[in-house]
Structure formats: structure tokens, C-alpha cells
Amino acid sequence: MEFDLPASILAACTLLVFLLLGFRRRKLTTAIFFSNSSHLQQAGSSWRVRWRKLLPILRIISVSLLLVAFARPQQGLEVIRTAKEGIAIQMVIDRSSSMKEEMDYEGSTLNRLSVVKQVFRKFILGNREKLRGRSNDMIGLMSFAGFAEENSPLTLDHQSLVNLAQTITPAARIEDGTMIGDGLYYAALRLISVDQLLARAGEKNSAYKVKSKIIILLTDGQQTQGGRSPLEAAEFARENGIKVYTIAITDGGNYQKQNSLLGGFFSLGRQPIDTSLIQKVAEITGGIFAKASSGEALLEIYQKVDMLEKSDFEERFTTYKEQFPVFVAIALSLLLLEIILSQTLFRKIP
């Protein structure tokens, strides 16, 4: 509920004057003096006399409501969002078994996929720091291991998208692999069909236009044998005007923890992954390649992408409904009730 500020101040001053005048009027009321009022006190008073004290209260409430109506109360009914231009984004996440390995983020050690989910949420919904969120963009989600899987189609319902991302788990041994090319190719196909998707949405989304199309590919491994070549998928994306940003998750200290036969842990040296292939993918499509060895580094990469790929934010309008007729109707009803009661049931004879 909102009020017109100048009118509200004037209404408050008017109410104060009304109350002061009412108090002054009571002080000037005449009285009849008796030499002894003990017999009158013993007589008591009827319920009509006792309840007649409510009449001034009805008058005060009715006047107060009229003054509130004078202040023009308004209630916001709805927020109308008019989207202008957005970016179609396909998030492609590696969920191979290697994503179970540990990664540091915000003072904790989690598996890589858990860190990716947390940073993904901040990139989509925004945080209080440098990420503003992608509220105006159509975003889809795909994951891949031994095969590519669509977890969410392109959508503007970002909360549901984030919830679906939480259901992604590292691949079991039977489905393990790193089919980067397949994930990239099917993500490109979804972006190619975004115009048809908007056309099927009808007049409701007719004002929404796709400004550009990008893929953000994240992996911690190398392309396994079989499946589509990442370079062929990159060429396919470039031919259809799709830019690909590639992110490689790497070991910060070049080691991984393994269970020993004695039940403890020991560090095992690990060869760094060859990122030249996904780096070439980014170059072919005009995107950017980056490495992240911690959650903080990954968050910085998403911040850079967020700055590079800007969309026109939606305009927001709030419609208001005037509420003064309601207050006027209630006030006049109470005032009419006070007048009727004072002239009938609670009538006072001088």
C-alpha cells in the first residue's frame, strides 16, 4: 500500500486538529451542580448510557478513514515485465567420473561437480557481488559423459533450471567417458532451433528477441575415442553464428588423493590434461578459453563471460489501483451508523 506523501501529511495535520477541537469541546460542556450526588451514584446507569460512549469512537474512526482516503492509498497489483533482447545460452557440463575429484572453494574442499553447481547457480541467478544474473536470457543445460544428455531445454524459468542442475551426478563406470564433441554438437542444435521455439510460444513472447547465441563448455578431461569430433562440432557452431566459451578444470597442485591399502590417503602425481583441443574450439568460434583450478578461479571466469555477453535488461512497470473508494465507503457507513444510533437507540435528551 502506498500513499501520496504531501496529501498524507495534510491528512495527518487535519486529524490532529480534529482531535484537539473535540477535546476542547468536551472541556466546554455544561454541567448541572447538585448539593449531594450520592443517591445518583447508587442509581447506576443503563446499558444505553454506557454504550453511548462508543458514538464518539465511531465518529473518530469514520473521520480517520476519510483522511486516509484523502491521502490517496494505492495498491500495487502486478509487475509487468517486457523483455527486449536476450542471449540464448547453452551450458554444457562435464559429468564424467573425474568430476568426483576434490576442488577448493570458499574455504571448503568439495568435489568438482558440486563446486560447478554452486558457481552455476550464482552465474544464472546472480549474487550480491559482481554477478548480476542472467534474468533476460534463455538458458538451456546439457551434460555429458559417455553420451550427451539434455537436462533442461532453453527456458526463462531460471529457478527451475538451477533446480534441475542440482540433480546432475557424476557418471557411473558403465556410462563413463568424455564425449566433448557430442555435447557441443547437440548444444549447437538446440541453439539453432531457438527461433522456432520462440515462434511456437505465440504472441505472449513475440516481443522477445535473441541477440546472440553462445555455448559455455566446461570439462576436466580430454575427448575420448568415439563420438563426434569437437573440432567438427566447433565448425558447425561457427557456421550457425554460435560462439563457444571453453573452460578447463585443472589440478591446482597437480595431484589427486587415492585410497591406500592401509585405509589412509597418499598423493599420486598426475599428468596435466591436454587443453589444446578445447582451446582450438574456442578460437574457431570466436570465444575464449580459460583454466580454473579452484572455485574462486571458476567464478572469475564466469564474471568475465558475464561482462562480455551483455543483454538488454527487461523493463519493469507496476500498475496501481486506487483504494480511496473503499475507505470512503467504510467511513461514510460508520458515520451514517453513528448518526442513526445517536438519534434513535442512544438519543440524548437535553
N, C-alpha and C positions, 0 to 999 in steps of 0.2 A: 504494500500500500504506500503510495506516495502522495505528498501534499504540495500545493503551491506555497512556497516559503513566505512571501510577503503577506498573502492572504491568511496564512496560519498565524503569523504574528499579530495581525489586526484582529483576528478572531479571538486569540488569547486575551488581548487587551480588553476587548468588548466584554468577554466573560468575566474578567476581573472587575470591571466597572459595575456589571450587573449584580455580582455578588456583594460588592460594597454597598450599593444602593439598597439591596434587600436587607442587609444587616442594619443600615441606617434607618430603614423604615420600621424595623422591629423595635428599635430603640425609642421611636417616637409614638408607639402605640399607647393609647389612653388606657386608664385603669379606674376601677371603682374601689374606693377605700372602705373597709369595714373595721369597726372597733374590735371585733373578735371573730376570727375566721376558723375557730376550732370545729364548729358544727359543720361548716362547709367541707373541711378536710375529712371528717368522718363520713360524709355522704358519698365520697368517692366520685368516680367518673365512669361514664358508659363506654362501651367499645367504640362507639361512633366518635366520641371525643378523642379517645386515644389514637384511633386510626386516621383522624383528620390531619395529624401531623405529617402524613405521607403526601398530602397535596403539594406543599412547597417543594418536596423532593421531585415529584413528577414535573413540576414547572422547571426546576433546575436542569433535570435530565433533558427535557424537550428543548430548552434553550441551548444547552450544550451541544446537542445533536445538530441543531440548526447552524450553530457556529462552525461545527466540524464540516457540515455541508458547504458552508461559505468558503472554507479553506480548499475546496475542490479536491476531494480524495480521488485518486486514480489507482486502478489495479492493473498491473501488467498481465496480459492474457497469454501471450506466446512470443517466442523469439523466432523470427523468420530469417532463415539463412539462405542467401543467394550466392551460390558458388560461381566463380568466374572461370578461372583456369587452374588446372591442377596437373600434376605429373603422375603418369602411370608407372608404378614401381613394382618390380618383381623381386622379392627377397628369396635368394636361393642359399640354403644352409646345408652344409655337410653334416650328416649324422652317422658317419662310419664309426666303427668301434674305437678308433683312435681318439674320438672326441670325449672318451671317458677319462683321458689323462688330465692331470691337475693343471690348474692355472690360477694365478693370484689376482684377486680383485677386492678392493676396499678392505684390505687387511685380513681377508679370509682366503682359504685355498679351496677351490671348488673344481668340479670337472669342467672341461671346456664348454660343453654344450649348455651347462647351467649358466655360465658367465655370458655366453652368446644370447641366451634368452633374456637375461636381465638388461643387457645393453640394447637388445632389440626392442624391448618394451619402452625404454627411455627415448629411443630414436622415433618410435611411432607416436607415442602419447606425449612426449616432451617431459622435461624436468624443470626444476627451479633454477638451473644454472645456465648452460649455453644451448641446450636443445629446446627448440620451440615446439616440437611436434609436427606431424605431417597431416594436420586435420583436413586439408583441402585436396589431398592426393588419394587416388585409387591405388590400393596396395594389395598385392597377392603374395602368397607364401608357398614355396616348394622346398622340399628336402630331398636329399639323395644319399644313397649308399651304394648297394649293388644295383639299384634301379632308382629312377626318379619318381617322386610321389607328390601330388598336389595336395597340400594341407588346407589351403584356403584360396578360393577364386579372388579375382580383383574386387575389392569392396571399399566402401567408405565407412563401413562399420568397424572401426579400428579396435574397439574394445573386444569384440568377438574375435578379431584377428589375433590379438595378443593372447587371448584365452586359448585359442587353437594352437598357438606356438608352444604353449606350456605342455602340450600333450606329446611333443616330439621326444623320442628317446633314442639313445644310441642303438645302432643295428646289432642284432644277434649274429652269431657266426655264420648261420646259414644264408643270411641276406647281406653279408658284409661286402664292402667294396667302395670304390671312389669313382663313380661314373660322372665326372665333371661335365663331359660333353653332353650327355643326355639331359642333365639338369638344366644346363644352359640353353639347349635347343628347345626343350618344352616350355621353358620360361619365355623364350622369344615368341613361340607360337601363341601363348596367352596374351602377350602384349600386342601382337598383330591383330588379334580379334577384339581388342578393346573398343574400337569404333562400332563394330557390330553389336557389342554388348550394350553400349550406350543407346544405340538406335532402338534396341528391343526394350529398353527401360521406359520409352514413351515420353510424353510431354513433361512428366514430372522432373526429369533430369535434362531437359532439352537445352537449358542454359549452360550446362557444364561442358567444358571443352578440355581436351587433353593437350597440354602444352608440349610435352616431350615424353619419351619412354626410356626408362633405364632399368638395368638389372644390377643388383648388388650381390655378387657371388662370394661366399665365404667357405673356405676349405682349409684343412690342416694336412692334406695329403696330396698325392700325385695321381694322375689318371691311371686307372687300372686297365688292363687289357680287355678288349671287347667294348662294345658300345660305340657311340658316335665320337668323332674326334673333336676336342674343344676348339681347335682352330677352324674346323669346318662350321661349327656352331657359331663361332665369332663372326665369320664371314657372312653367315646367314643373318645374324643380328644386324651387322653393319648395313647390309643391303636393304634392310627394312627400317633403317633410321633409328636403331636401338643402341644406346651407349651402355657399356658394361664396366662396372667398377669391380675389381677383384681384390679380395683380402685374404692373406695367408696367415694362419695361426701357426706360430713357430714356438720352439722351446727357448725360453729366456736364457737358461743356463746350459742348454744342450744336453739335458739328461732326462731320464724318466725313472720313476720308482717301480721296483719289481718286488714281489714276494719272494723271500728266500725259503730254503728248506727248513730253516730253524725258526720260522714264524716271524722274523723281523723284516726289515727293508734294506736294500742296498741300491746304490746308484749305478746305473748302467749307461755307458756312453751311447749316444745315438747320432747317426748321420743326419745333418740338416736336410730338409726336403728341398727338392729342386723346384723352384718357383718360376723358372723361366717360361714355362708353358702358359700359366695364367697371367704372367706379366705380358706376354705376347698377345693374349686375348684382349687385355685392356687397351693395348696400343692399337690393335686393329680397329677397334670400335670407337676410339677417341676417349676412352675412360681413363681411370687412374688405378695404378697398382700400389698396394701398401701392405706392410707386415705388422703384426701385432703379437707381442709375447706376453701381454698382461691385459686384464680387463680395462685398465685405465687407458692403455695404448689403443685398444679397440674402440673405446668411447671417443677418443680424439679423432680417430679415422671417420667415425660416423658424423662427428661435428663438422669435419671438413666437407664431407659429402653434403651435409645439410646446408652449408653455406654456398656450395657450388650449384646445387639444384634447388633454386628458389621458385616457389609458386605464388600466384596471386591469392591472398587470403580472402575468405568469404566475407561479405558484408553482413552485419547483423542489425536487425531492426526489432524493436519491441513495440507491440501495439498495446494501447491502453484503453480501458473502459472507464468512463466517468461513473463514480459511485454516489455522487451527491443526491440523485433522486431517491435512493434507498434511505439515506439519512434524513432527508426532508420528510419522506412518507412516515417514518417511525416517529420523528419529532412532532409532526402535526397530529398523529394519532394519540400520542401521550398528552399533548396539550388539550386536545378535544376531550379526552378522558378526564383530565383534571377539571375542566370547566363543567362537565356534566355532573361529576361527583360533588363538586362544590355547590352546585345549585339544586341537588336532589338529596342524596343519601347523607352527605356531610354539610348540608346547608347550615350556615350560621346566622342566627337572628340577632341583630344588634340589641 
